[in-house]
Amino acid sequence: MYQPSRVSIPPTVGVRTEKWKYVDFYKHDYEQLYDLENDPQEARNLANDPAYASIVNELSQKVDEYIAYYEAARSEEVAERNTFINVRRD
C-alpha cells in the first residue's frame, strides 16, 4: 500500500459489533466508541461519556483477549523478530 511519508497513522486496535465500533489509539491515549445503529456516520464519539464506560470496558477487554489469542499463536520465529508486538498496556 502506498502511503506518503508525511502521513502518519497512529497504531490502533479495535473491535466492531453490529451495534458498536470501538477503537483504541493506544500510543496516543485516545479511544473512540460509536453507536453504529443510532450514529452510522460516526459523528459522536461516546468513549468519554460516563454513561458508556461499561461498554468501553467490555469492548476493550475483547480487544485484549483478541490480542492475547493471536500473540500466543505467533510462531517462535516471528515472535523472536520483535518487529510487531501488539501491546497496549505497559
MDTraj code that builds the backbone (N, CA, C; nanometers):
import mdtraj as md
import numpy as np

residues = "MET TYR GLN PRO SER ARG VAL SER ILE PRO PRO THR VAL GLY VAL ARG THR GLU LYS TRP LYS TYR VAL ASP PHE TYR LYS HIS ASP TYR GLU GLN LEU TYR ASP LEU GLU ASN ASP PRO GLN GLU ALA ARG ASN LEU ALA ASN ASP PRO ALA TYR ALA SER ILE VAL ASN GLU LEU SER GLN LYS VAL ASP GLU TYR ILE ALA TYR TYR GLU ALA ALA ARG SER GLU GLU VAL ALA GLU ARG ASN THR PHE ILE ASN VAL ARG ARG ASP".split()
xyz = np.array([
    [0.0841, -0.1177, 0.0000],
    [0.0000, 0.0000, 0.0000],
    [0.0885, 0.1238, 0.0000],
    [0.0576, 0.2181, -0.0843],
    [0.1321, 0.3434, -0.0910],
    [0.0850, 0.4361, 0.0194],
    [0.1824, 0.4913, 0.0910],
    [0.1500, 0.5894, 0.1929],
    [0.2589, 0.6958, 0.1905],
    [0.2243, 0.8202, 0.1575],
    [0.3254, 0.9259, 0.1562],
    [0.3937, 0.9366, 0.2921],
    [0.5203, 0.9713, 0.2914],
    [0.5962, 0.9770, 0.4165],
    [0.5424, 1.0818, 0.5133],
    [0.4741, 1.1816, 0.4649],
    [0.4218, 1.2857, 0.5532],
    [0.2956, 1.2414, 0.6283],
    [0.2386, 1.1301, 0.5892],
    [0.1174, 1.0816, 0.6541],
    [0.1563, 0.9890, 0.7687],
    [0.1034, 1.0164, 0.8839],
    [0.1322, 0.9327, 0.9997],
    [0.0007, 0.8775, 1.0550],
    [-0.0126, 0.7480, 1.0501],
    [-0.1314, 0.6837, 1.1046],
    [-0.0908, 0.6171, 1.2353],
    [-0.1452, 0.6633, 1.3472],
    [-0.1038, 0.6067, 1.4756],
    [-0.1492, 0.4615, 1.4904],
    [-0.0758, 0.3838, 1.5693],
    [-0.1151, 0.2449, 1.5930],
    [-0.2523, 0.2382, 1.6602],
    [-0.3335, 0.1467, 1.6138],
    [-0.4670, 0.1305, 1.6699],
    [-0.5010, -0.0169, 1.6843],
    [-0.5924, -0.0435, 1.7736],
    [-0.6574, -0.1732, 1.7844],
    [-0.8045, -0.1446, 1.8051],
    [-0.8888, -0.2399, 1.7710],
    [-1.0306, -0.2156, 1.7887],
    [-1.1138, -0.3388, 1.7630],
    [-1.2422, -0.3208, 1.7850],
    [-1.3383, -0.4274, 1.7629],
    [-1.4694, -0.3635, 1.7176],
    [-1.5409, -0.4384, 1.6336],
    [-1.6702, -0.3904, 1.5840],
    [-1.7736, -0.4994, 1.6035],
    [-1.8896, -0.4592, 1.6509],
    [-2.0045, -0.5487, 1.6596],
    [-2.1134, -0.4891, 1.5709],
    [-2.2296, -0.5511, 1.5677],
    [-2.3382, -0.4912, 1.4894],
    [-2.3735, -0.3525, 1.5404],
    [-2.3666, -0.3342, 1.6719],
    [-2.4077, -0.2073, 1.7315],
    [-2.2920, -0.1112, 1.7567],
    [-2.1752, -0.1616, 1.7952],
    [-2.0673, -0.0770, 1.8428],
    [-1.9419, -0.0862, 1.7573],
    [-1.8710, 0.0254, 1.7524],
    [-1.7354, 0.0290, 1.6959],
    [-1.6465, 0.0947, 1.8006],
    [-1.5444, 0.0189, 1.8450],
    [-1.4513, 0.0672, 1.9464],
    [-1.3108, 0.0674, 1.8873],
    [-1.2402, 0.1800, 1.9013],
    [-1.1034, 0.1923, 1.8523],
    [-1.0186, 0.2543, 1.9626],
    [-0.8997, 0.1957, 1.9831],
    [-0.8064, 0.2479, 2.0829],
    [-0.6782, 0.2903, 2.0112],
    [-0.6508, 0.4200, 2.0117],
    [-0.5240, 0.4733, 1.9610],
    [-0.4283, 0.4698, 2.0801],
    [-0.3788, 0.3505, 2.1109],
    [-0.3161, 0.3238, 2.2391],
    [-0.1865, 0.3994, 2.2654],
    [-0.1163, 0.4427, 2.1658],
    [0.0055, 0.5206, 2.1915],
    [-0.0253, 0.6694, 2.2084],
    [-0.1504, 0.7062, 2.1865],
    [-0.1911, 0.8457, 2.1993],
    [-0.2964, 0.8656, 2.3080],
    [-0.3226, 0.7603, 2.3854],
    [-0.4182, 0.7690, 2.4961],
    [-0.5509, 0.8296, 2.4503],
    [-0.6047, 0.7724, 2.3429],
    [-0.7290, 0.8235, 2.2847],
    [-0.8133, 0.7051, 2.2389],
    [-0.9409, 0.7067, 2.2768],
    [-1.0323, 0.6000, 2.2383],
    [-1.1513, 0.6582, 2.1640],
    [-1.2135, 0.5731, 2.0826],
    [-1.3372, 0.6100, 2.0145],
    [-1.4390, 0.4992, 2.0372],
    [-1.5626, 0.5395, 2.0575],
    [-1.6752, 0.4461, 2.0665],
    [-1.7911, 0.5079, 1.9905],
    [-1.8436, 0.4308, 1.8953],
    [-1.9576, 0.4788, 1.8167],
    [-2.0709, 0.3782, 1.8229],
    [-2.1918, 0.4307, 1.8359],
    [-2.3137, 0.3517, 1.8302],
    [-2.3555, 0.3467, 1.6833],
    [-2.3255, 0.2360, 1.6175],
    [-2.3472, 0.2269, 1.4731],
    [-2.4939, 0.2199, 1.4345],
    [-2.5805, 0.1795, 1.5269],
    [-2.7239, 0.1764, 1.4970],
    [-2.7829, 0.3169, 1.4967],
    [-2.7453, 0.3972, 1.5953],
    [-2.8027, 0.5311, 1.6098],
    [-2.7166, 0.6420, 1.5511],
    [-2.5921, 0.6096, 1.5181],
    [-2.4991, 0.7089, 1.4635],
    [-2.4127, 0.6425, 1.3560],
    [-2.4737, 0.6006, 1.2444],
    [-2.3976, 0.5282, 1.1418],
    [-2.2891, 0.6126, 1.0748],
    [-2.2977, 0.7427, 1.0859],
    [-2.1949, 0.8298, 1.0281],
    [-2.0774, 0.8521, 1.1231],
    [-2.0858, 0.7944, 1.2422],
    [-1.9804, 0.8047, 1.3443],
    [-1.9468, 0.9500, 1.3747],
    [-2.0511, 1.0272, 1.4000],
    [-2.0345, 1.1698, 1.4260],
    [-2.0117, 1.2011, 1.5735],
    [-2.0563, 1.1113, 1.6624],
    [-2.0482, 1.1390, 1.8063],
    [-1.9669, 1.0302, 1.8756],
    [-1.8488, 1.0675, 1.9225],
    [-1.7636, 0.9758, 1.9957],
    [-1.8140, 0.9650, 2.1401],
    [-1.8525, 0.8450, 2.1800],
    [-1.9102, 0.8216, 2.3126],
    [-1.8091, 0.7709, 2.4142],
    [-1.6841, 0.7560, 2.3754],
    [-1.5847, 0.6907, 2.4617],
    [-1.5648, 0.7601, 2.5954],
    [-1.5767, 0.8900, 2.6006],
    [-1.5540, 0.9620, 2.7262],
    [-1.6820, 0.9947, 2.8018],
    [-1.7934, 0.9472, 2.7511],
    [-1.9218, 0.9688, 2.8180],
    [-1.9362, 0.8632, 2.9278],
    [-1.9475, 0.9047, 3.0537],
    [-1.9571, 0.8082, 3.1639],
    [-2.0710, 0.7074, 3.1484],
    [-2.1750, 0.7433, 3.0771],
    [-2.2876, 0.6518, 3.0566],
    [-2.2475, 0.5293, 2.9747],
    [-2.1373, 0.5368, 2.9024],
    [-2.0933, 0.4276, 2.8156],
    [-1.9648, 0.3611, 2.8651],
    [-1.9234, 0.3924, 2.9874],
    [-1.7980, 0.3387, 3.0416],
    [-1.7969, 0.1862, 3.0447],
    [-1.9087, 0.1242, 3.0790],
    [-1.9115, -0.0221, 3.0857],
    [-1.8962, -0.0837, 2.9461],
    [-1.9482, -0.0190, 2.8451],
    [-1.9342, -0.0701, 2.7085],
    [-1.7897, -0.0542, 2.6613],
    [-1.7282, 0.0597, 2.6914],
    [-1.5873, 0.0801, 2.6581],
    [-1.5029, -0.0281, 2.7252],
    [-1.5281, -0.0539, 2.8528],
    [-1.4516, -0.1556, 2.9256],
    [-1.4728, -0.2945, 2.8667],
    [-1.5957, -0.3284, 2.8337],
    [-1.6264, -0.4594, 2.7761],
    [-1.5566, -0.4788, 2.6413],
    [-1.5653, -0.3788, 2.5548],
    [-1.5032, -0.3912, 2.4232],
    [-1.3510, -0.3858, 2.4318],
    [-1.2984, -0.3075, 2.5250],
    [-1.1541, -0.3036, 2.5468],
    [-1.1034, -0.4404, 2.5923],
    [-1.1792, -0.5052, 2.6779],
    [-1.1420, -0.6394, 2.7233],
    [-1.1446, -0.7387, 2.6062],
    [-1.2424, -0.7264, 2.5182],
    [-1.2477, -0.8128, 2.3991],
    [-1.1235, -0.7934, 2.3127],
    [-1.0786, -0.6686, 2.2994],
    [-0.9569, -0.6413, 2.2233],
    [-0.8371, -0.7084, 2.2901],
    [-0.8278, -0.6964, 2.4226],
    [-0.7176, -0.7610, 2.4949],
    [-0.7187, -0.9122, 2.4746],
    [-0.8370, -0.9725, 2.4781],
    [-0.8489, -1.1172, 2.4570],
    [-0.8064, -1.1552, 2.3153],
    [-0.8456, -1.0766, 2.2191],
    [-0.8092, -1.0996, 2.0789],
    [-0.6571, -1.0917, 2.0618],
    [-0.5975, -0.9873, 2.1194],
    [-0.4524, -0.9710, 2.1110],
    [-0.3818, -1.0892, 2.1767],
    [-0.4262, -1.1278, 2.2957],
    [-0.3629, -1.2397, 2.3667],
    [-0.3714, -1.3680, 2.2848],
    [-0.4855, -1.3926, 2.2251],
    [-0.5047, -1.5134, 2.1449],
    [-0.4076, -1.5166, 2.0269],
    [-0.4010, -1.4075, 1.9533],
    [-0.3169, -1.4053, 1.8335],
    [-0.1687, -1.3907, 1.8651],
    [-0.1350, -1.3235, 1.9735],
    [0.0054, -1.3180, 2.0138],
    [0.0535, -1.4575, 2.0545],
    [-0.0313, -1.5339, 2.1222],
    [0.0058, -1.6686, 2.1627],
    [0.0209, -1.7622, 2.0434],
    [-0.0503, -1.7328, 1.9359],
    [-0.0480, -1.8192, 1.8185],
    [0.0702, -1.7896, 1.7251],
    [0.1409, -1.6799, 1.7500],
    [0.2549, -1.6473, 1.6636],
    [0.3623, -1.7540, 1.6759],
    [0.4279, -1.7816, 1.5685],
    [0.5368, -1.8792, 1.5733],
    [0.6542, -1.8215, 1.6517],
    [0.7393, -1.9087, 1.7028],
    [0.8569, -1.8615, 1.7759],
    [0.9444, -1.7738, 1.6873],
    [0.9570, -1.8126, 1.5615],
    [1.0398, -1.7351, 1.4691],
    [0.9884, -1.5925, 1.4559],
    [0.8591, -1.5773, 1.4394],
    [0.8011, -1.4441, 1.4270],
    [0.8143, -1.3685, 1.5591],
    [0.7904, -1.4355, 1.6691],
    [0.7994, -1.3706, 1.8000],
    [0.9408, -1.3193, 1.8267],
    [1.0415, -1.3916, 1.7795],
    [1.1803, -1.3503, 1.8018],
    [1.2182, -1.2264, 1.7217],
    [1.1448, -1.1977, 1.6169],
    [1.1769, -1.0803, 1.5343],
    [1.1535, -0.9501, 1.6086],
    [1.0602, -0.9497, 1.6995],
    [1.0279, -0.8292, 1.7771],
    [0.9901, -0.7108, 1.6894],
    [0.9406, -0.7353, 1.5701],
    [0.9036, -0.6252, 1.4824],
    [0.7573, -0.5867, 1.4957],
    [0.6761, -0.6794, 1.5419],
    [0.5346, -0.6483, 1.5582],
    [0.4853, -0.7126, 1.6866],
    [0.4845, -0.6346, 1.7895],
    [0.4291, -0.6812, 1.9162],
    [0.3161, -0.5867, 1.9491],
    [0.1971, -0.6375, 1.9521],
    [0.0782, -0.5561, 1.9696],
    [0.0432, -0.5487, 2.1183],
    [0.1007, -0.4519, 2.1861],
    [0.0783, -0.4368, 2.3287],
    [0.0249, -0.2967, 2.3540],
    [-0.0867, -0.2899, 2.4224],
    [-0.1456, -0.1589, 2.4522],
    [-0.1031, -0.1073, 2.5878],
    [-0.0791, -0.1956, 2.6787],
    [-0.0554, -0.1566, 2.8164],
    [0.0886, -0.1897, 2.8558],
    [0.1473, -0.1033, 2.9364],
    [0.2853, -0.1297, 2.9835],
    [0.2838, -0.2208, 3.1032],
])
top = md.Topology()
chain = top.add_chain()
for i, resn in enumerate(residues, 1):
    res = top.add_residue(resn, chain, resSeq=i)
    for name in ("N", "CA", "C"):
        top.add_atom(name, md.element.get_by_symbol(name[0]), res)
traj = md.Trajectory(xyz[None], top)
